Amino acid sequence: MNYREAFRAFKRLYPDGTFTTNDRIDRGARRLAWGYFTDDLCKGGHITPEQFATWSHPYPSDNR
């Protein structure tokens, strides 16, 4: 699985609005969910440990 495929799967699992309350995005919760999601992919053998260690969060505007 590549990064783009993983991001698409993440978006299917957590559609837009999943981490939104009162029109505010809970960026911490979304980052945490991405971490758990990629960890599960790695443990399931869908991505390599190197991919898990090097893939950044898919929402660059959240990295503040």
Gaussian input, Z-matrix of N, CA and C with variables (Angstrom, degrees):
# hf/3-21g

backbone

0 1
 N
 C     1     B1
 C     2     B2     1     A1
 N     3     B3     2     A2     1     D1
 C     4     B4     3     A3     2     D2
 C     5     B5     4     A4     3     D3
 N     6     B6     5     A5     4     D4
 C     7     B7     6     A6     5     D5
 C     8     B8     7     A7     6     D6
 N     9     B9     8     A8     7     D7
 C    10    B10     9     A9     8     D8
 C    11    B11    10    A10     9     D9
 N    12    B12    11    A11    10    D10
 C    13    B13    12    A12    11    D11
 C    14    B14    13    A13    12    D12
 N    15    B15    14    A14    13    D13
 C    16    B16    15    A15    14    D14
 C    17    B17    16    A16    15    D15
 N    18    B18    17    A17    16    D16
 C    19    B19    18    A18    17    D17
 C    20    B20    19    A19    18    D18
 N    21    B21    20    A20    19    D19
 C    22    B22    21    A21    20    D20
 C    23    B23    22    A22    21    D21
 N    24    B24    23    A23    22    D22
 C    25    B25    24    A24    23    D23
 C    26    B26    25    A25    24    D24
 N    27    B27    26    A26    25    D25
 C    28    B28    27    A27    26    D26
 C    29    B29    28    A28    27    D27
 N    30    B30    29    A29    28    D28
 C    31    B31    30    A30    29    D29
 C    32    B32    31    A31    30    D30
 N    33    B33    32    A32    31    D31
 C    34    B34    33    A33    32    D32
 C    35    B35    34    A34    33    D33
 N    36    B36    35    A35    34    D34
 C    37    B37    36    A36    35    D35
 C    38    B38    37    A37    36    D36
 N    39    B39    38    A38    37    D37
 C    40    B40    39    A39    38    D38
 C    41    B41    40    A40    39    D39
 N    42    B42    41    A41    40    D40
 C    43    B43    42    A42    41    D41
 C    44    B44    43    A43    42    D42
 N    45    B45    44    A44    43    D43
 C    46    B46    45    A45    44    D44
 C    47    B47    46    A46    45    D45
 N    48    B48    47    A47    46    D46
 C    49    B49    48    A48    47    D47
 C    50    B50    49    A49    48    D48
 N    51    B51    50    A50    49    D49
 C    52    B52    51    A51    50    D50
 C    53    B53    52    A52    51    D51
 N    54    B54    53    A53    52    D52
 C    55    B55    54    A54    53    D53
 C    56    B56    55    A55    54    D54
 N    57    B57    56    A56    55    D55
 C    58    B58    57    A57    56    D56
 C    59    B59    58    A58    57    D57
 N    60    B60    59    A59    58    D58
 C    61    B61    60    A60    59    D59
 C    62    B62    61    A61    60    D60
 N    63    B63    62    A62    61    D61
 C    64    B64    63    A63    62    D62
 C    65    B65    64    A64    63    D63
 N    66    B66    65    A65    64    D64
 C    67    B67    66    A66    65    D65
 C    68    B68    67    A67    66    D66
 N    69    B69    68    A68    67    D67
 C    70    B70    69    A69    68    D68
 C    71    B71    70    A70    69    D69
 N    72    B72    71    A71    70    D70
 C    73    B73    72    A72    71    D71
 C    74    B74    73    A73    72    D72
 N    75    B75    74    A74    73    D73
 C    76    B76    75    A75    74    D74
 C    77    B77    76    A76    75    D75
 N    78    B78    77    A77    76    D76
 C    79    B79    78    A78    77    D77
 C    80    B80    79    A79    78    D78
 N    81    B81    80    A80    79    D79
 C    82    B82    81    A81    80    D80
 C    83    B83    82    A82    81    D81
 N    84    B84    83    A83    82    D82
 C    85    B85    84    A84    83    D83
 C    86    B86    85    A85    84    D84
 N    87    B87    86    A86    85    D85
 C    88    B88    87    A87    86    D86
 C    89    B89    88    A88    87    D87
 N    90    B90    89    A89    88    D88
 C    91    B91    90    A90    89    D89
 C    92    B92    91    A91    90    D90
 N    93    B93    92    A92    91    D91
 C    94    B94    93    A93    92    D92
 C    95    B95    94    A94    93    D93
 N    96    B96    95    A95    94    D94
 C    97    B97    96    A96    95    D95
 C    98    B98    97    A97    96    D96
 N    99    B99    98    A98    97    D97
 C   100   B100    99    A99    98    D98
 C   101   B101   100   A100    99    D99
 N   102   B102   101   A101   100   D100
 C   103   B103   102   A102   101   D101
 C   104   B104   103   A103   102   D102
 N   105   B105   104   A104   103   D103
 C   106   B106   105   A105   104   D104
 C   107   B107   106   A106   105   D105
 N   108   B108   107   A107   106   D106
 C   109   B109   108   A108   107   D107
 C   110   B110   109   A109   108   D108
 N   111   B111   110   A110   109   D109
 C   112   B112   111   A111   110   D110
 C   113   B113   112   A112   111   D111
 N   114   B114   113   A113   112   D112
 C   115   B115   114   A114   113   D113
 C   116   B116   115   A115   114   D114
 N   117   B117   116   A116   115   D115
 C   118   B118   117   A117   116   D116
 C   119   B119   118   A118   117   D117
 N   120   B120   119   A119   118   D118
 C   121   B121   120   A120   119   D119
 C   122   B122   121   A121   120   D120
 N   123   B123   122   A122   121   D121
 C   124   B124   123   A123   122   D122
 C   125   B125   124   A124   123   D123
 N   126   B126   125   A125   124   D124
 C   127   B127   126   A126   125   D125
 C   128   B128   127   A127   126   D126
 N   129   B129   128   A128   127   D127
 C   130   B130   129   A129   128   D128
 C   131   B131   130   A130   129   D129
 N   132   B132   131   A131   130   D130
 C   133   B133   132   A132   131   D131
 C   134   B134   133   A133   132   D132
 N   135   B135   134   A134   133   D133
 C   136   B136   135   A135   134   D134
 C   137   B137   136   A136   135   D135
 N   138   B138   137   A137   136   D136
 C   139   B139   138   A138   137   D137
 C   140   B140   139   A139   138   D138
 N   141   B141   140   A140   139   D139
 C   142   B142   141   A141   140   D140
 C   143   B143   142   A142   141   D141
 N   144   B144   143   A143   142   D142
 C   145   B145   144   A144   143   D143
 C   146   B146   145   A145   144   D144
 N   147   B147   146   A146   145   D145
 C   148   B148   147   A147   146   D146
 C   149   B149   148   A148   147   D147
 N   150   B150   149   A149   148   D148
 C   151   B151   150   A150   149   D149
 C   152   B152   151   A151   150   D150
 N   153   B153   152   A152   151   D151
 C   154   B154   153   A153   152   D152
 C   155   B155   154   A154   153   D153
 N   156   B156   155   A155   154   D154
 C   157   B157   156   A156   155   D155
 C   158   B158   157   A157   156   D156
 N   159   B159   158   A158   157   D157
 C   160   B160   159   A159   158   D158
 C   161   B161   160   A160   159   D159
 N   162   B162   161   A161   160   D160
 C   163   B163   162   A162   161   D161
 C   164   B164   163   A163   162   D162
 N   165   B165   164   A164   163   D163
 C   166   B166   165   A165   164   D164
 C   167   B167   166   A166   165   D165
 N   168   B168   167   A167   166   D166
 C   169   B169   168   A168   167   D167
 C   170   B170   169   A169   168   D168
 N   171   B171   170   A170   169   D169
 C   172   B172   171   A171   170   D170
 C   173   B173   172   A172   171   D171
 N   174   B174   173   A173   172   D172
 C   175   B175   174   A174   173   D173
 C   176   B176   175   A175   174   D174
 N   177   B177   176   A176   175   D175
 C   178   B178   177   A177   176   D176
 C   179   B179   178   A178   177   D177
 N   180   B180   179   A179   178   D178
 C   181   B181   180   A180   179   D179
 C   182   B182   181   A181   180   D180
 N   183   B183   182   A182   181   D181
 C   184   B184   183   A183   182   D182
 C   185   B185   184   A184   183   D183
 N   186   B186   185   A185   184   D184
 C   187   B187   186   A186   185   D185
 C   188   B188   187   A187   186   D186
 N   189   B189   188   A188   187   D187
 C   190   B190   189   A189   188   D188
 C   191   B191   190   A190   189   D189

   B1=1.4561
   B2=1.5264
   B3=1.3146
   B4=1.4584
   B5=1.5366
   B6=1.3167
   B7=1.4650
   B8=1.5287
   B9=1.3223
   B10=1.4592
   B11=1.5350
   B12=1.3164
   B13=1.4659
   B14=1.5306
   B15=1.3143
   B16=1.4635
   B17=1.5299
   B18=1.3180
   B19=1.4634
   B20=1.5276
   B21=1.3280
   B22=1.4658
   B23=1.5341
   B24=1.3242
   B25=1.4617
   B26=1.5288
   B27=1.3281
   B28=1.4608
   B29=1.5319
   B30=1.3376
   B31=1.4624
   B32=1.5326
   B33=1.3432
   B34=1.4661
   B35=1.5268
   B36=1.3240
   B37=1.4563
   B38=1.5265
   B39=1.3275
   B40=1.4658
   B41=1.5331
   B42=1.3359
   B43=1.4683
   B44=1.5293
   B45=1.3282
   B46=1.4656
   B47=1.5161
   B48=1.2846
   B49=1.4539
   B50=1.5177
   B51=1.3244
   B52=1.4599
   B53=1.5249
   B54=1.2945
   B55=1.4671
   B56=1.5306
   B57=1.3096
   B58=1.4592
   B59=1.5243
   B60=1.3167
   B61=1.4578
   B62=1.5181
   B63=1.3158
   B64=1.4683
   B65=1.5231
   B66=1.3213
   B67=1.4695
   B68=1.5281
   B69=1.3299
   B70=1.4695
   B71=1.5167
   B72=1.3194
   B73=1.4626
   B74=1.5247
   B75=1.3153
   B76=1.4588
   B77=1.5253
   B78=1.3216
   B79=1.4619
   B80=1.5288
   B81=1.2985
   B82=1.4579
   B83=1.5232
   B84=1.3265
   B85=1.4632
   B86=1.5229
   B87=1.3265
   B88=1.4674
   B89=1.5182
   B90=1.3336
   B91=1.4764
   B92=1.5204
   B93=1.3274
   B94=1.4587
   B95=1.5276
   B96=1.3268
   B97=1.4654
   B98=1.5218
   B99=1.3335
   B100=1.4721
   B101=1.5267
   B102=1.3043
   B103=1.4631
   B104=1.5207
   B105=1.3164
   B106=1.4690
   B107=1.5270
   B108=1.3231
   B109=1.4560
   B110=1.5310
   B111=1.3314
   B112=1.4700
   B113=1.5246
   B114=1.3196
   B115=1.4569
   B116=1.5275
   B117=1.3225
   B118=1.4660
   B119=1.5275
   B120=1.3292
   B121=1.4656
   B122=1.5192
   B123=1.3131
   B124=1.4607
   B125=1.5289
   B126=1.3042
   B127=1.4688
   B128=1.5251
   B129=1.3374
   B130=1.4558
   B131=1.5258
   B132=1.3357
   B133=1.4553
   B134=1.5202
   B135=1.3285
   B136=1.4585
   B137=1.5240
   B138=1.3174
   B139=1.4628
   B140=1.5272
   B141=1.3244
   B142=1.4617
   B143=1.5296
   B144=1.3301
   B145=1.4680
   B146=1.5346
   B147=1.3173
   B148=1.4686
   B149=1.5320
   B150=1.3308
   B151=1.4624
   B152=1.5309
   B153=1.3099
   B154=1.4569
   B155=1.5325
   B156=1.3060
   B157=1.4656
   B158=1.5282
   B159=1.3238
   B160=1.4702
   B161=1.5233
   B162=1.3286
   B163=1.4645
   B164=1.5191
   B165=1.3152
   B166=1.4603
   B167=1.5260
   B168=1.2959
   B169=1.4550
   B170=1.5278
   B171=1.3320
   B172=1.4562
   B173=1.5258
   B174=1.3075
   B175=1.4473
   B176=1.5316
   B177=1.3307
   B178=1.4722
   B179=1.5169
   B180=1.3250
   B181=1.4663
   B182=1.5276
   B183=1.3394
   B184=1.4657
   B185=1.5200
   B186=1.2996
   B187=1.4671
   B188=1.5238
   B189=1.2970
   B190=1.4764
   B191=1.4982
   A1=108.01
   A2=115.03
   A3=117.86
   A4=109.82
   A5=115.70
   A6=121.96
   A7=111.30
   A8=116.54
   A9=120.44
   A10=110.93
   A11=116.97
   A12=120.99
   A13=111.03
   A14=115.93
   A15=119.99
   A16=110.73
   A17=116.88
   A18=120.22
   A19=110.31
   A20=117.22
   A21=120.25
   A22=111.03
   A23=116.77
   A24=120.74
   A25=110.56
   A26=116.67
   A27=122.05
   A28=109.91
   A29=116.33
   A30=120.87
   A31=111.20
   A32=117.73
   A33=119.73
   A34=110.28
   A35=115.77
   A36=120.69
   A37=111.79
   A38=115.90
   A39=122.44
   A40=108.92
   A41=118.16
   A42=120.30
   A43=111.80
   A44=115.65
   A45=120.61
   A46=110.04
   A47=115.93
   A48=121.53
   A49=113.95
   A50=117.53
   A51=120.40
   A52=111.46
   A53=117.09
   A54=121.33
   A55=111.66
   A56=116.43
   A57=121.23
   A58=110.31
   A59=115.79
   A60=122.74
   A61=107.69
   A62=116.43
   A63=121.17
   A64=111.30
   A65=116.25
   A66=123.75
   A67=113.54
   A68=117.42
   A69=121.00
   A70=108.46
   A71=115.88
   A72=121.41
   A73=109.03
   A74=116.15
   A75=121.32
   A76=106.70
   A77=115.40
   A78=121.62
   A79=112.29
   A80=116.33
   A81=120.31
   A82=111.64
   A83=116.05
   A84=120.46
   A85=110.90
   A86=116.62
   A87=120.36
   A88=110.93
   A89=117.26
   A90=120.66
   A91=110.63
   A92=116.83
   A93=121.05
   A94=110.52
   A95=116.88
   A96=120.98
   A97=110.72
   A98=117.65
   A99=121.26
   A100=109.96
   A101=117.17
   A102=120.52
   A103=112.41
   A104=116.31
   A105=119.99
   A106=110.97
   A107=115.99
   A108=121.30
   A109=110.76
   A110=117.00
   A111=119.23
   A112=111.24
   A113=117.87
   A114=120.46
   A115=110.23
   A116=116.36
   A117=120.64
   A118=111.20
   A119=117.15
   A120=120.02
   A121=110.70
   A122=116.47
   A123=121.41
   A124=110.47
   A125=116.91
   A126=120.47
   A127=111.85
   A128=116.90
   A129=121.59
   A130=113.35
   A131=116.14
   A132=120.09
   A133=114.58
   A134=117.64
   A135=121.27
   A136=112.38
   A137=116.20
   A138=121.84
   A139=107.44
   A140=115.15
   A141=120.13
   A142=110.19
   A143=116.63
   A144=118.96
   A145=112.01
   A146=117.11
   A147=119.97
   A148=110.57
   A149=117.16
   A150=119.92
   A151=109.90
   A152=116.69
   A153=120.65
   A154=111.06
   A155=116.52
   A156=121.21
   A157=113.11
   A158=117.74
   A159=119.16
   A160=114.94
   A161=117.92
   A162=118.35
   A163=110.33
   A164=115.17
   A165=119.93
   A166=109.97
   A167=114.72
   A168=121.47
   A169=108.09
   A170=119.37
   A171=121.31
   A172=115.97
   A173=118.07
   A174=121.27
   A175=108.76
   A176=117.81
   A177=120.04
   A178=114.13
   A179=117.95
   A180=119.26
   A181=111.51
   A182=117.22
   A183=120.80
   A184=112.69
   A185=117.99
   A186=121.46
   A187=110.42
   A188=115.69
   A189=119.79
   A190=109.79
   D1=138.19
   D2=176.82
   D3=-102.58
   D4=175.99
   D5=-175.22
   D6=-59.83
   D7=-44.58
   D8=-178.21
   D9=-61.81
   D10=-42.85
   D11=178.04
   D12=-63.79
   D13=-41.25
   D14=178.91
   D15=-64.00
   D16=-42.90
   D17=-179.93
   D18=-63.57
   D19=-41.79
   D20=178.10
   D21=-62.20
   D22=-41.47
   D23=178.23
   D24=-64.08
   D25=-40.26
   D26=178.08
   D27=-61.58
   D28=-44.10
   D29=-179.88
   D30=-65.30
   D31=-33.33
   D32=176.64
   D33=-69.44
   D34=-39.24
   D35=-179.76
   D36=-71.15
   D37=-38.70
   D38=-179.05
   D39=-125.66
   D40=82.43
   D41=-178.70
   D42=-64.32
   D43=165.05
   D44=178.11
   D45=-51.25
   D46=137.60
   D47=179.86
   D48=96.78
   D49=-12.72
   D50=-178.81
   D51=-59.93
   D52=-39.66
   D53=-176.00
   D54=-105.31
   D55=28.55
   D56=-177.49
   D57=-113.08
   D58=130.42
   D59=174.67
   D60=-133.61
   D61=128.17
   D62=-179.43
   D63=52.46
   D64=43.11
   D65=178.85
   D66=62.78
   D67=20.63
   D68=176.60
   D69=-120.86
   D70=133.23
   D71=179.89
   D72=-82.53
   D73=129.77
   D74=174.28
   D75=-86.00
   D76=88.81
   D77=-174.45
   D78=-64.55
   D79=-35.74
   D80=178.75
   D81=-63.45
   D82=-43.70
   D83=178.92
   D84=-64.92
   D85=-39.14
   D86=179.39
   D87=-66.65
   D88=-42.18
   D89=177.38
   D90=-63.89
   D91=-41.75
   D92=179.21
   D93=-63.35
   D94=-42.80
   D95=178.38
   D96=-61.87
   D97=-40.58
   D98=177.46
   D99=-62.37
   D100=-41.41
   D101=178.65
   D102=-62.86
   D103=-45.01
   D104=177.32
   D105=-65.42
   D106=-40.21
   D107=-179.38
   D108=-61.74
   D109=-48.94
   D110=-179.05
   D111=-70.25
   D112=-31.50
   D113=175.43
   D114=-62.45
   D115=-43.78
   D116=177.25
   D117=-63.02
   D118=-39.71
   D119=177.26
   D120=-61.36
   D121=-42.17
   D122=-179.47
   D123=-66.54
   D124=-48.27
   D125=-179.32
   D126=-64.01
   D127=-27.98
   D128=178.68
   D129=-85.13
   D130=-2.85
   D131=178.80
   D132=80.98
   D133=14.13
   D134=-179.51
   D135=-84.43
   D136=-25.74
   D137=173.96
   D138=-134.02
   D139=159.99
   D140=-178.95
   D141=-84.01
   D142=161.44
   D143=174.51
   D144=-58.64
   D145=-33.65
   D146=178.35
   D147=-65.67
   D148=-42.41
   D149=176.62
   D150=-61.40
   D151=-45.39
   D152=179.66
   D153=-58.31
   D154=-42.05
   D155=-176.48
   D156=-74.16
   D157=-24.73
   D158=-172.63
   D159=-109.90
   D160=-14.60
   D161=-179.75
   D162=-72.37
   D163=128.97
   D164=178.58
   D165=-86.05
   D166=166.83
   D167=176.79
   D168=-61.47
   D169=136.55
   D170=-174.14
   D171=-74.94
   D172=0.83
   D173=179.53
   D174=-117.06
   D175=84.91
   D176=-173.58
   D177=-58.17
   D178=-29.42
   D179=-178.93
   D180=-67.93
   D181=-13.45
   D182=178.71
   D183=-81.98
   D184=-14.14
   D185=-174.73
   D186=-83.69
   D187=71.35
   D188=179.91
   D189=-114.11

